Amino acid sequence: MIRLACVLVLMSLVAVVLLALETTGPNAIVFSFVGAPLLAAGVAVYVFQRWREGAFRAPQPSPQTQMRKEF
């Protein structure tokens, strides 16, 4: 899933580079309707995968840490 997110973001960067090289109306439309949604999808896939891995949860104390607090 992380690789899919990277591919989506890299594809969106193609639209950004195209727009930076030649700022025309059609290139701006390509960035607006293709590049920006690809970037949003890539970020969403990345955040969803990290959420599934538990990256946004508070760390749970280990049993050894709790034993030290009791003494």
PDB file of N, CA, C, O and CB in Angstrom:
ATOM      1  N   MET A   1       0.819  -1.196   0.000  1.00  0.00           N
ATOM      2  CA  MET A   1       0.000   0.000   0.000  1.00  0.00           C
ATOM      3  C   MET A   1       0.863   1.261   0.000  1.00  0.00           C
ATOM      4  O   MET A   1       0.525   2.255  -0.643  1.00  0.00           O
ATOM      5  CB  MET A   1      -0.932  -0.002   1.203  1.00  0.00           C
ATOM      6  N   ILE A   2       1.973   1.211   0.722  1.00  0.00           N
ATOM      7  CA  ILE A   2       2.857   2.371   0.759  1.00  0.00           C
ATOM      8  C   ILE A   2       3.444   2.614  -0.631  1.00  0.00           C
ATOM      9  O   ILE A   2       3.608   3.760  -1.048  1.00  0.00           O
ATOM     10  CB  ILE A   2       3.986   2.171   1.804  1.00  0.00           C
ATOM     11  N   ARG A   3       3.755   1.549  -1.335  1.00  0.00           N
ATOM     12  CA  ARG A   3       4.287   1.705  -2.699  1.00  0.00           C
ATOM     13  C   ARG A   3       3.244   2.309  -3.619  1.00  0.00           C
ATOM     14  O   ARG A   3       3.576   3.125  -4.478  1.00  0.00           O
ATOM     15  CB  ARG A   3       4.756   0.353  -3.258  1.00  0.00           C
ATOM     16  N   LEU A   4       1.993   1.922  -3.452  1.00  0.00           N
ATOM     17  CA  LEU A   4       0.917   2.513  -4.248  1.00  0.00           C
ATOM     18  C   LEU A   4       0.825   4.011  -3.971  1.00  0.00           C
ATOM     19  O   LEU A   4       0.656   4.807  -4.895  1.00  0.00           O
ATOM     20  CB  LEU A   4      -0.435   1.824  -3.941  1.00  0.00           C
ATOM     21  N   ALA A   5       0.935   4.389  -2.719  1.00  0.00           N
ATOM     22  CA  ALA A   5       0.901   5.809  -2.363  1.00  0.00           C
ATOM     23  C   ALA A   5       2.059   6.550  -3.010  1.00  0.00           C
ATOM     24  O   ALA A   5       1.882   7.661  -3.507  1.00  0.00           O
ATOM     25  CB  ALA A   5       0.945   5.987  -0.839  1.00  0.00           C
ATOM     26  N   CYS A   6       3.234   5.951  -3.008  1.00  0.00           N
ATOM     27  CA  CYS A   6       4.402   6.590  -3.636  1.00  0.00           C
ATOM     28  C   CYS A   6       4.200   6.748  -5.133  1.00  0.00           C
ATOM     29  O   CYS A   6       4.555   7.783  -5.698  1.00  0.00           O
ATOM     30  CB  CYS A   6       5.675   5.773  -3.366  1.00  0.00           C
ATOM     31  N   VAL A   7       3.639   5.748  -5.779  1.00  0.00           N
ATOM     32  CA  VAL A   7       3.393   5.831  -7.225  1.00  0.00           C
ATOM     33  C   VAL A   7       2.390   6.925  -7.531  1.00  0.00           C
ATOM     34  O   VAL A   7       2.571   7.672  -8.493  1.00  0.00           O
ATOM     35  CB  VAL A   7       2.887   4.486  -7.772  1.00  0.00           C
ATOM     36  N   LEU A   8       1.338   7.036  -6.735  1.00  0.00           N
ATOM     37  CA  LEU A   8       0.339   8.077  -6.964  1.00  0.00           C
ATOM     38  C   LEU A   8       0.947   9.467  -6.807  1.00  0.00           C
ATOM     39  O   LEU A   8       0.661  10.362  -7.602  1.00  0.00           O
ATOM     40  CB  LEU A   8      -0.838   7.905  -5.999  1.00  0.00           C
ATOM     41  N   VAL A   9       1.771   9.650  -5.804  1.00  0.00           N
ATOM     42  CA  VAL A   9       2.401  10.957  -5.587  1.00  0.00           C
ATOM     43  C   VAL A   9       3.388  11.270  -6.711  1.00  0.00           C
ATOM     44  O   VAL A   9       3.457  12.408  -7.174  1.00  0.00           O
ATOM     45  CB  VAL A   9       3.121  10.993  -4.220  1.00  0.00           C
ATOM     46  N   LEU A  10       4.146  10.274  -7.147  1.00  0.00           N
ATOM     47  CA  LEU A  10       5.069  10.505  -8.255  1.00  0.00           C
ATOM     48  C   LEU A  10       4.327  10.843  -9.548  1.00  0.00           C
ATOM     49  O   LEU A  10       4.794  11.667 -10.335  1.00  0.00           O
ATOM     50  CB  LEU A  10       5.950   9.279  -8.465  1.00  0.00           C
ATOM     51  N   MET A  11       3.184  10.213  -9.767  1.00  0.00           N
ATOM     52  CA  MET A  11       2.394  10.542 -10.953  1.00  0.00           C
ATOM     53  C   MET A  11       1.864  11.970 -10.870  1.00  0.00           C
ATOM     54  O   MET A  11       1.765  12.655 -11.888  1.00  0.00           O
ATOM     55  CB  MET A  11       1.230   9.553 -11.116  1.00  0.00           C
ATOM     56  N   SER A  12       1.527  12.415  -9.679  1.00  0.00           N
ATOM     57  CA  SER A  12       1.065  13.797  -9.536  1.00  0.00           C
ATOM     58  C   SER A  12       2.202  14.782  -9.781  1.00  0.00           C
ATOM     59  O   SER A  12       1.974  15.887 -10.272  1.00  0.00           O
ATOM     60  CB  SER A  12       0.468  14.021  -8.141  1.00  0.00           C
ATOM     61  N   LEU A  13       3.427  14.383  -9.440  1.00  0.00           N
ATOM     62  CA  LEU A  13       4.575  15.256  -9.683  1.00  0.00           C
ATOM     63  C   LEU A  13       4.847  15.449 -11.174  1.00  0.00           C
ATOM     64  O   LEU A  13       5.404  16.470 -11.577  1.00  0.00           O
ATOM     65  CB  LEU A  13       5.812  14.688  -9.006  1.00  0.00           C
ATOM     66  N   VAL A  14       4.460  14.485 -11.983  1.00  0.00           N
ATOM     67  CA  VAL A  14       4.601  14.644 -13.435  1.00  0.00           C
ATOM     68  C   VAL A  14       3.765  15.827 -13.902  1.00  0.00           C
ATOM     69  O   VAL A  14       4.216  16.622 -14.726  1.00  0.00           O
ATOM     70  CB  VAL A  14       4.175  13.348 -14.182  1.00  0.00           C
ATOM     71  N   ALA A  15       2.566  15.942 -13.385  1.00  0.00           N
ATOM     72  CA  ALA A  15       1.709  17.075 -13.752  1.00  0.00           C
ATOM     73  C   ALA A  15       2.292  18.386 -13.253  1.00  0.00           C
ATOM     74  O   ALA A  15       2.166  19.409 -13.927  1.00  0.00           O
ATOM     75  CB  ALA A  15       0.297  16.883 -13.191  1.00  0.00           C
ATOM     76  N   VAL A  16       2.918  18.381 -12.101  1.00  0.00           N
ATOM     77  CA  VAL A  16       3.533  19.606 -11.565  1.00  0.00           C
ATOM     78  C   VAL A  16       4.718  20.026 -12.432  1.00  0.00           C
ATOM     79  O   VAL A  16       4.874  21.205 -12.749  1.00  0.00           O
ATOM     80  CB  VAL A  16       3.993  19.395 -10.097  1.00  0.00           C
ATOM     81  N   VAL A  17       5.539  19.071 -12.808  1.00  0.00           N
ATOM     82  CA  VAL A  17       6.690  19.385 -13.658  1.00  0.00           C
ATOM     83  C   VAL A  17       6.220  19.879 -15.018  1.00  0.00           C
ATOM     84  O   VAL A  17       6.779  20.833 -15.558  1.00  0.00           O
ATOM     85  CB  VAL A  17       7.602  18.150 -13.823  1.00  0.00           C
ATOM     86  N   LEU A  18       5.210  19.246 -15.569  1.00  0.00           N
ATOM     87  CA  LEU A  18       4.651  19.686 -16.850  1.00  0.00           C
ATOM     88  C   LEU A  18       4.161  21.127 -16.756  1.00  0.00           C
ATOM     89  O   LEU A  18       4.386  21.921 -17.669  1.00  0.00           O
ATOM     90  CB  LEU A  18       3.498  18.759 -17.285  1.00  0.00           C
ATOM     91  N   LEU A  19       3.509  21.461 -15.682  1.00  0.00           N
ATOM     92  CA  LEU A  19       3.029  22.822 -15.484  1.00  0.00           C
ATOM     93  C   LEU A  19       4.179  23.798 -15.270  1.00  0.00           C
ATOM     94  O   LEU A  19       4.128  24.931 -15.750  1.00  0.00           O
ATOM     95  CB  LEU A  19       2.076  22.875 -14.303  1.00  0.00           C
ATOM     96  N   ALA A  20       5.210  23.371 -14.555  1.00  0.00           N
ATOM     97  CA  ALA A  20       6.341  24.264 -14.294  1.00  0.00           C
ATOM     98  C   ALA A  20       7.145  24.549 -15.562  1.00  0.00           C
ATOM     99  O   ALA A  20       7.674  25.646 -15.739  1.00  0.00           O
ATOM    100  CB  ALA A  20       7.252  23.660 -13.229  1.00  0.00           C
ATOM    101  N   LEU A  21       7.230  23.560 -16.432  1.00  0.00           N
ATOM    102  CA  LEU A  21       7.991  23.754 -17.664  1.00  0.00           C
ATOM    103  C   LEU A  21       7.276  24.661 -18.661  1.00  0.00           C
ATOM    104  O   LEU A  21       7.901  25.468 -19.349  1.00  0.00           O
ATOM    105  CB  LEU A  21       8.271  22.418 -18.308  1.00  0.00           C
ATOM    106  N   GLU A  22       5.989  24.515 -18.723  1.00  0.00           N
ATOM    107  CA  GLU A  22       5.227  25.327 -19.675  1.00  0.00           C
ATOM    108  C   GLU A  22       3.885  25.690 -19.038  1.00  0.00           C
ATOM    109  O   GLU A  22       2.976  24.863 -18.966  1.00  0.00           O
ATOM    110  CB  GLU A  22       5.019  24.565 -21.034  1.00  0.00           C
ATOM    111  N   THR A  23       3.777  26.917 -18.587  1.00  0.00           N
ATOM    112  CA  THR A  23       2.554  27.342 -17.910  1.00  0.00           C
ATOM    113  C   THR A  23       1.518  27.799 -18.935  1.00  0.00           C
ATOM    114  O   THR A  23       1.478  28.961 -19.338  1.00  0.00           O
ATOM    115  CB  THR A  23       2.854  28.475 -16.902  1.00  0.00           C
ATOM    116  N   THR A  24       0.705  26.868 -19.331  1.00  0.00           N
ATOM    117  CA  THR A  24      -0.387  27.160 -20.265  1.00  0.00           C
ATOM    118  C   THR A  24      -1.694  26.709 -19.628  1.00  0.00           C
ATOM    119  O   THR A  24      -1.701  26.028 -18.603  1.00  0.00           O
ATOM    120  CB  THR A  24      -0.164  26.453 -21.649  1.00  0.00           C
ATOM    121  N   GLY A  25      -2.771  27.093 -20.240  1.00  0.00           N
ATOM    122  CA  GLY A  25      -4.090  26.724 -19.725  1.00  0.00           C
ATOM    123  C   GLY A  25      -4.319  25.222 -19.677  1.00  0.00           C
ATOM    124  O   GLY A  25      -4.762  24.708 -18.650  1.00  0.00           O
ATOM    125  N   PRO A  26      -4.029  24.499 -20.765  1.00  0.00           N
ATOM    126  CA  PRO A  26      -4.234  23.049 -20.729  1.00  0.00           C
ATOM    127  C   PRO A  26      -3.386  22.336 -19.671  1.00  0.00           C
ATOM    128  O   PRO A  26      -3.841  21.374 -19.053  1.00  0.00           O
ATOM    129  CB  PRO A  26      -3.931  22.466 -22.081  1.00  0.00           C
ATOM    130  N   ASN A  27      -2.166  22.806 -19.467  1.00  0.00           N
ATOM    131  CA  ASN A  27      -1.330  22.191 -18.426  1.00  0.00           C
ATOM    132  C   ASN A  27      -1.875  22.483 -17.031  1.00  0.00           C
ATOM    133  O   ASN A  27      -1.789  21.641 -16.137  1.00  0.00           O
ATOM    134  CB  ASN A  27       0.118  22.694 -18.535  1.00  0.00           C
ATOM    135  N   ALA A  28      -2.428  23.660 -16.850  1.00  0.00           N
ATOM    136  CA  ALA A  28      -3.042  23.986 -15.561  1.00  0.00           C
ATOM    137  C   ALA A  28      -4.274  23.121 -15.317  1.00  0.00           C
ATOM    138  O   ALA A  28      -4.535  22.705 -14.189  1.00  0.00           O
ATOM    139  CB  ALA A  28      -3.420  25.478 -15.505  1.00  0.00           C
ATOM    140  N   ILE A  29      -5.024  22.856 -16.374  1.00  0.00           N
ATOM    141  CA  ILE A  29      -6.203  21.990 -16.243  1.00  0.00           C
ATOM    142  C   ILE A  29      -5.773  20.566 -15.907  1.00  0.00           C
ATOM    143  O   ILE A  29      -6.404  19.902 -15.085  1.00  0.00           O
ATOM    144  CB  ILE A  29      -7.044  22.004 -17.546  1.00  0.00           C
ATOM    145  N   VAL A  30      -4.696  20.096 -16.543  1.00  0.00           N
ATOM    146  CA  VAL A  30      -4.187  18.747 -16.242  1.00  0.00           C
ATOM    147  C   VAL A  30      -3.770  18.674 -14.776  1.00  0.00           C
ATOM    148  O   VAL A  30      -4.071  17.693 -14.096  1.00  0.00           O
ATOM    149  CB  VAL A  30      -2.985  18.382 -17.170  1.00  0.00           C
ATOM    150  N   PHE A  31      -3.086  19.693 -14.289  1.00  0.00           N
ATOM    151  CA  PHE A  31      -2.694  19.681 -12.878  1.00  0.00           C
ATOM    152  C   PHE A  31      -3.915  19.717 -11.974  1.00  0.00           C
ATOM    153  O   PHE A  31      -3.978  18.987 -10.985  1.00  0.00           O
ATOM    154  CB  PHE A  31      -1.774  20.865 -12.564  1.00  0.00           C
ATOM    155  N   SER A  32      -4.895  20.568 -12.308  1.00  0.00           N
ATOM    156  CA  SER A  32      -6.064  20.722 -11.437  1.00  0.00           C
ATOM    157  C   SER A  32      -6.923  19.466 -11.381  1.00  0.00           C
ATOM    158  O   SER A  32      -7.415  19.098 -10.315  1.00  0.00           O
ATOM    159  CB  SER A  32      -6.907  21.885 -11.904  1.00  0.00           C
ATOM    160  N   PHE A  33      -7.106  18.809 -12.519  1.00  0.00           N
ATOM    161  CA  PHE A  33      -8.040  17.680 -12.566  1.00  0.00           C
ATOM    162  C   PHE A  33      -7.368  16.315 -12.530  1.00  0.00           C
ATOM    163  O   PHE A  33      -8.049  15.303 -12.366  1.00  0.00           O
ATOM    164  CB  PHE A  33      -8.872  17.775 -13.796  1.00  0.00           C
ATOM    165  N   VAL A  34      -6.056  16.266 -12.679  1.00  0.00           N
ATOM    166  CA  VAL A  34      -5.350  14.988 -12.619  1.00  0.00           C
ATOM    167  C   VAL A  34      -4.304  15.004 -11.498  1.00  0.00           C
ATOM    168  O   VAL A  34      -4.290  14.113 -10.649  1.00  0.00           O
ATOM    169  CB  VAL A  34      -4.678  14.677 -13.978  1.00  0.00           C
ATOM    170  N   GLY A  35      -3.436  16.008 -11.495  1.00  0.00           N
ATOM    171  CA  GLY A  35      -2.328  16.045 -10.537  1.00  0.00           C
ATOM    172  C   GLY A  35      -2.766  16.189  -9.091  1.00  0.00           C
ATOM    173  O   GLY A  35      -2.314  15.442  -8.223  1.00  0.00           O
ATOM    174  N   ALA A  36      -3.640  17.143  -8.833  1.00  0.00           N
ATOM    175  CA  ALA A  36      -4.084  17.374  -7.452  1.00  0.00           C
ATOM    176  C   ALA A  36      -4.878  16.188  -6.887  1.00  0.00           C
ATOM    177  O   ALA A  36      -4.640  15.803  -5.742  1.00  0.00           O
ATOM    178  CB  ALA A  36      -4.938  18.639  -7.386  1.00  0.00           C
ATOM    179  N   PRO A  37      -5.814  15.592  -7.648  1.00  0.00           N
ATOM    180  CA  PRO A  37      -6.492  14.404  -7.106  1.00  0.00           C
ATOM    181  C   PRO A  37      -5.558  13.213  -6.892  1.00  0.00           C
ATOM    182  O   PRO A  37      -5.736  12.449  -5.943  1.00  0.00           O
ATOM    183  CB  PRO A  37      -7.610  13.993  -8.031  1.00  0.00           C
ATOM    184  N   LEU A  38      -4.557  13.050  -7.771  1.00  0.00           N
ATOM    185  CA  LEU A  38      -3.595  11.971  -7.557  1.00  0.00           C
ATOM    186  C   LEU A  38      -2.795  12.201  -6.284  1.00  0.00           C
ATOM    187  O   LEU A  38      -2.531  11.261  -5.535  1.00  0.00           O
ATOM    188  CB  LEU A  38      -2.651  11.849  -8.755  1.00  0.00           C
ATOM    189  N   LEU A  39      -2.412  13.442  -6.038  1.00  0.00           N
ATOM    190  CA  LEU A  39      -1.679  13.763  -4.810  1.00  0.00           C
ATOM    191  C   LEU A  39      -2.547  13.496  -3.586  1.00  0.00           C
ATOM    192  O   LEU A  39      -2.081  12.909  -2.610  1.00  0.00           O
ATOM    193  CB  LEU A  39      -1.212  15.234  -4.822  1.00  0.00           C
ATOM    194  N   ALA A  40      -3.797  13.922  -3.633  1.00  0.00           N
ATOM    195  CA  ALA A  40      -4.709  13.693  -2.502  1.00  0.00           C
ATOM    196  C   ALA A  40      -4.933  12.201  -2.277  1.00  0.00           C
ATOM    197  O   ALA A  40      -4.980  11.747  -1.133  1.00  0.00           O
ATOM    198  CB  ALA A  40      -6.059  14.396  -2.745  1.00  0.00           C
ATOM    199  N   ALA A  41      -5.070  11.438  -3.357  1.00  0.00           N
ATOM    200  CA  ALA A  41      -5.263   9.991  -3.222  1.00  0.00           C
ATOM    201  C   ALA A  41      -4.016   9.335  -2.638  1.00  0.00           C
ATOM    202  O   ALA A  41      -4.123   8.446  -1.793  1.00  0.00           O
ATOM    203  CB  ALA A  41      -5.605   9.361  -4.587  1.00  0.00           C
ATOM    204  N   GLY A  42      -2.845   9.760  -3.077  1.00  0.00           N
ATOM    205  CA  GLY A  42      -1.606   9.196  -2.541  1.00  0.00           C
ATOM    206  C   GLY A  42      -1.447   9.466  -1.063  1.00  0.00           C
ATOM    207  O   GLY A  42      -1.066   8.574  -0.305  1.00  0.00           O
ATOM    208  N   VAL A  43      -1.734  10.683  -0.644  1.00  0.00           N
ATOM    209  CA  VAL A  43      -1.634  11.027   0.779  1.00  0.00           C
ATOM    210  C   VAL A  43      -2.680  10.256   1.582  1.00  0.00           C
ATOM    211  O   VAL A  43      -2.394   9.792   2.685  1.00  0.00           O
ATOM    212  CB  VAL A  43      -1.811  12.552   0.988  1.00  0.00           C
ATOM    213  N   ALA A  44      -3.878  10.119   1.042  1.00  0.00           N
ATOM    214  CA  ALA A  44      -4.936   9.387   1.739  1.00  0.00           C
ATOM    215  C   ALA A  44      -4.579   7.911   1.899  1.00  0.00           C
ATOM    216  O   ALA A  44      -4.799   7.337   2.966  1.00  0.00           O
ATOM    217  CB  ALA A  44      -6.261   9.526   0.987  1.00  0.00           C
ATOM    218  N   VAL A  45      -4.035   7.296   0.862  1.00  0.00           N
ATOM    219  CA  VAL A  45      -3.631   5.888   0.949  1.00  0.00           C
ATOM    220  C   VAL A  45      -2.520   5.729   1.976  1.00  0.00           C
ATOM    221  O   VAL A  45      -2.533   4.777   2.756  1.00  0.00           O
ATOM    222  CB  VAL A  45      -3.166   5.360  -0.431  1.00  0.00           C
ATOM    223  N   TYR A  46      -1.558   6.651   1.987  1.00  0.00           N
ATOM    224  CA  TYR A  46      -0.457   6.579   2.946  1.00  0.00           C
ATOM    225  C   TYR A  46      -0.964   6.708   4.382  1.00  0.00           C
ATOM    226  O   TYR A  46      -0.579   5.924   5.250  1.00  0.00           O
ATOM    227  CB  TYR A  46       0.576   7.673   2.653  1.00  0.00           C
ATOM    228  N   VAL A  47      -1.815   7.682   4.631  1.00  0.00           N
ATOM    229  CA  VAL A  47      -2.344   7.886   5.984  1.00  0.00           C
ATOM    230  C   VAL A  47      -3.185   6.692   6.414  1.00  0.00           C
ATOM    231  O   VAL A  47      -3.107   6.269   7.567  1.00  0.00           O
ATOM    232  CB  VAL A  47      -3.182   9.179   6.051  1.00  0.00           C
ATOM    233  N   PHE A  48      -3.989   6.139   5.505  1.00  0.00           N
ATOM    234  CA  PHE A  48      -4.810   4.974   5.835  1.00  0.00           C
ATOM    235  C   PHE A  48      -3.932   3.778   6.204  1.00  0.00           C
ATOM    236  O   PHE A  48      -4.210   3.076   7.176  1.00  0.00           O
ATOM    237  CB  PHE A  48      -5.731   4.613   4.655  1.00  0.00           C
ATOM    238  N   GLN A  49      -2.885   3.550   5.436  1.00  0.00           N
ATOM    239  CA  GLN A  49      -1.996   2.424   5.733  1.00  0.00           C
ATOM    240  C   GLN A  49      -1.282   2.616   7.060  1.00  0.00           C
ATOM    241  O   GLN A  49      -1.175   1.672   7.843  1.00  0.00           O
ATOM    242  CB  GLN A  49      -0.973   2.245   4.616  1.00  0.00           C
ATOM    243  N   ARG A  50      -0.795   3.812   7.327  1.00  0.00           N
ATOM    244  CA  ARG A  50      -0.132   4.072   8.608  1.00  0.00           C
ATOM    245  C   ARG A  50      -1.114   3.929   9.767  1.00  0.00           C
ATOM    246  O   ARG A  50      -0.729   3.479  10.846  1.00  0.00           O
ATOM    247  CB  ARG A  50       0.494   5.478   8.615  1.00  0.00           C
ATOM    248  N   TRP A  51      -2.379   4.304   9.562  1.00  0.00           N
ATOM    249  CA  TRP A  51      -3.393   4.149  10.595  1.00  0.00           C
ATOM    250  C   TRP A  51      -3.636   2.665  10.875  1.00  0.00           C
ATOM    251  O   TRP A  51      -3.791   2.259  12.027  1.00  0.00           O
ATOM    252  CB  TRP A  51      -4.704   4.843  10.176  1.00  0.00           C
ATOM    253  N   ARG A  52      -3.669   1.855   9.798  1.00  0.00           N
ATOM    254  CA  ARG A  52      -3.847   0.414   9.981  1.00  0.00           C
ATOM    255  C   ARG A  52      -2.673  -0.214  10.719  1.00  0.00           C
ATOM    256  O   ARG A  52      -2.854  -1.188  11.450  1.00  0.00           O
ATOM    257  CB  ARG A  52      -4.030  -0.268   8.633  1.00  0.00           C
ATOM    258  N   GLU A  53      -1.477   0.327  10.541  1.00  0.00           N
ATOM    259  CA  GLU A  53      -0.295  -0.193  11.227  1.00  0.00           C
ATOM    260  C   GLU A  53      -0.229   0.255  12.683  1.00  0.00           C
ATOM    261  O   GLU A  53       0.600  -0.245  13.443  1.00  0.00           O
ATOM    262  CB  GLU A  53       0.961   0.246  10.501  1.00  0.00           C
ATOM    263  N   GLY A  54      -1.085   1.186  13.078  1.00  0.00           N
ATOM    264  CA  GLY A  54      -1.122   1.630  14.464  1.00  0.00           C
ATOM    265  C   GLY A  54      -0.195   2.788  14.761  1.00  0.00           C
ATOM    266  O   GLY A  54       0.214   2.974  15.907  1.00  0.00           O
ATOM    267  N   ALA A  55       0.138   3.559  13.764  1.00  0.00           N
ATOM    268  CA  ALA A  55       1.097   4.653  13.972  1.00  0.00           C
ATOM    269  C   ALA A  55       0.501   5.820  14.744  1.00  0.00           C
ATOM    270  O   ALA A  55       1.250   6.643  15.270  1.00  0.00           O
ATOM    271  CB  ALA A  55       1.613   5.146  12.641  1.00  0.00           C
ATOM    272  N   PHE A  56      -0.799   5.918  14.829  1.00  0.00           N
ATOM    273  CA  PHE A  56      -1.425   7.067  15.462  1.00  0.00           C
ATOM    274  C   PHE A  56      -1.980   6.744  16.848  1.00  0.00           C
ATOM    275  O   PHE A  56      -2.722   7.544  17.419  1.00  0.00           O
ATOM    276  CB  PHE A  56      -2.528   7.594  14.583  1.00  0.00           C
ATOM    277  N   ARG A  57      -1.630   5.589  17.390  1.00  0.00           N
ATOM    278  CA  ARG A  57      -2.050   5.226  18.733  1.00  0.00           C
ATOM    279  C   ARG A  57      -0.977   5.611  19.732  1.00  0.00           C
ATOM    280  O   ARG A  57       0.207   5.674  19.402  1.00  0.00           O
ATOM    281  CB  ARG A  57      -2.357   3.729  18.823  1.00  0.00           C
ATOM    282  N   ALA A  58      -1.403   5.863  20.941  1.00  0.00           N
ATOM    283  CA  ALA A  58      -0.446   6.157  22.008  1.00  0.00           C
ATOM    284  C   ALA A  58       0.316   4.879  22.342  1.00  0.00           C
ATOM    285  O   ALA A  58      -0.276   3.799  22.352  1.00  0.00           O
ATOM    286  CB  ALA A  58      -1.167   6.729  23.278  1.00  0.00           C
ATOM    287  N   PRO A  59       1.595   4.978  22.611  1.00  0.00           N
ATOM    288  CA  PRO A  59       2.365   3.766  22.920  1.00  0.00           C
ATOM    289  C   PRO A  59       1.889   3.146  24.234  1.00  0.00           C
ATOM    290  O   PRO A  59       1.641   3.845  25.216  1.00  0.00           O
ATOM    291  CB  PRO A  59       3.876   4.089  22.999  1.00  0.00           C
ATOM    292  N   GLN A  60       1.770   1.833  24.226  1.00  0.00           N
ATOM    293  CA  GLN A  60       1.341   1.115  25.410  1.00  0.00           C
ATOM    294  C   GLN A  60       2.570   0.787  26.248  1.00  0.00           C
ATOM    295  O   GLN A  60       3.585   0.352  25.704  1.00  0.00           O
ATOM    296  CB  GLN A  60       0.556  -0.172  25.033  1.00  0.00           C
ATOM    297  N   PRO A  61       2.497   0.985  27.554  1.00  0.00           N
ATOM    298  CA  PRO A  61       3.650   0.652  28.399  1.00  0.00           C
ATOM    299  C   PRO A  61       3.859  -0.855  28.440  1.00  0.00           C
ATOM    300  O   PRO A  61       2.900  -1.628  28.433  1.00  0.00           O
ATOM    301  CB  PRO A  61       3.456   1.203  29.830  1.00  0.00           C
ATOM    302  N   SER A  62       5.107  -1.259  28.481  1.00  0.00           N
ATOM    303  CA  SER A  62       5.419  -2.682  28.535  1.00  0.00           C
ATOM    304  C   SER A  62       5.154  -3.197  29.950  1.00  0.00           C
ATOM    305  O   SER A  62       5.121  -2.415  30.899  1.00  0.00           O
ATOM    306  CB  SER A  62       6.897  -2.947  28.114  1.00  0.00           C
ATOM    307  N   PRO A  63       4.967  -4.504  30.092  1.00  0.00           N
ATOM    308  CA  PRO A  63       4.742  -5.059  31.442  1.00  0.00           C
ATOM    309  C   PRO A  63       5.915  -4.789  32.382  1.00  0.00           C
ATOM    310  O   PRO A  63       5.706  -4.598  33.580  1.00  0.00           O
ATOM    311  CB  PRO A  63       4.496  -6.566  31.356  1.00  0.00           C
ATOM    312  N   GLN A  64       7.141  -4.768  31.867  1.00  0.00           N
ATOM    313  CA  GLN A  64       8.293  -4.503  32.723  1.00  0.00           C
ATOM    314  C   GLN A  64       8.247  -3.084  33.272  1.00  0.00           C
ATOM    315  O   GLN A  64       8.623  -2.854  34.422  1.00  0.00           O
ATOM    316  CB  GLN A  64       9.594  -4.728  31.952  1.00  0.00           C
ATOM    317  N   THR A  65       7.796  -2.138  32.474  1.00  0.00           N
ATOM    318  CA  THR A  65       7.704  -0.760  32.923  1.00  0.00           C
ATOM    319  C   THR A  65       6.669  -0.642  34.046  1.00  0.00           C
ATOM    320  O   THR A  65       6.891   0.071  35.025  1.00  0.00           O
ATOM    321  CB  THR A  65       7.340   0.169  31.746  1.00  0.00           C
ATOM    322  N   GLN A  66       5.550  -1.336  33.905  1.00  0.00           N
ATOM    323  CA  GLN A  66       4.532  -1.263  34.946  1.00  0.00           C
ATOM    324  C   GLN A  66       5.020  -1.925  36.227  1.00  0.00           C
ATOM    325  O   GLN A  66       4.670  -1.469  37.315  1.00  0.00           O
ATOM    326  CB  GLN A  66       3.234  -1.918  34.472  1.00  0.00           C
ATOM    327  N   MET A  67       5.818  -2.989  36.132  1.00  0.00           N
ATOM    328  CA  MET A  67       6.344  -3.628  37.334  1.00  0.00           C
ATOM    329  C   MET A  67       7.288  -2.685  38.070  1.00  0.00           C
ATOM    330  O   MET A  67       7.310  -2.688  39.301  1.00  0.00           O
ATOM    331  CB  MET A  67       7.066  -4.937  36.979  1.00  0.00           C
ATOM    332  N   ARG A  68       8.062  -1.887  37.360  1.00  0.00           N
ATOM    333  CA  ARG A  68       8.986  -0.965  37.992  1.00  0.00           C
ATOM    334  C   ARG A  68       8.234   0.120  38.740  1.00  0.00           C
ATOM    335  O   ARG A  68       8.690   0.581  39.787  1.00  0.00           O
ATOM    336  CB  ARG A  68       9.915  -0.347  36.957  1.00  0.00           C
ATOM    337  N   LYS A  69       7.097   0.530  38.224  1.00  0.00           N
ATOM    338  CA  LYS A  69       6.327   1.574  38.884  1.00  0.00           C
ATOM    339  C   LYS A  69       5.713   1.093  40.197  1.00  0.00           C
ATOM    340  O   LYS A  69       5.497   1.883  41.116  1.00  0.00           O
ATOM    341  CB  LYS A  69       5.238   2.074  37.959  1.00  0.00           C
ATOM    342  N   GLU A  70       5.432  -0.221  40.280  1.00  0.00           N
ATOM    343  CA  GLU A  70       4.815  -0.750  41.488  1.00  0.00           C
ATOM    344  C   GLU A  70       5.786  -0.765  42.656  1.00  0.00           C
ATOM    345  O   GLU A  70       5.378  -0.643  43.811  1.00  0.00           O
ATOM    346  CB  GLU A  70       4.290  -2.146  41.238  1.00  0.00           C
ATOM    347  N   PHE A  71       7.069  -0.914  42.358  1.00  0.00           N
ATOM    348  CA  PHE A  71       8.053  -1.012  43.439  1.00  0.00           C
ATOM    349  C   PHE A  71       8.443   0.335  43.845  1.00  0.00           C
ATOM    350  O   PHE A  71       9.267   0.494  44.746  1.00  0.00           O
ATOM    351  CB  PHE A  71       9.273  -1.810  43.038  1.00  0.00           C
TER     352      PHE A  71
END
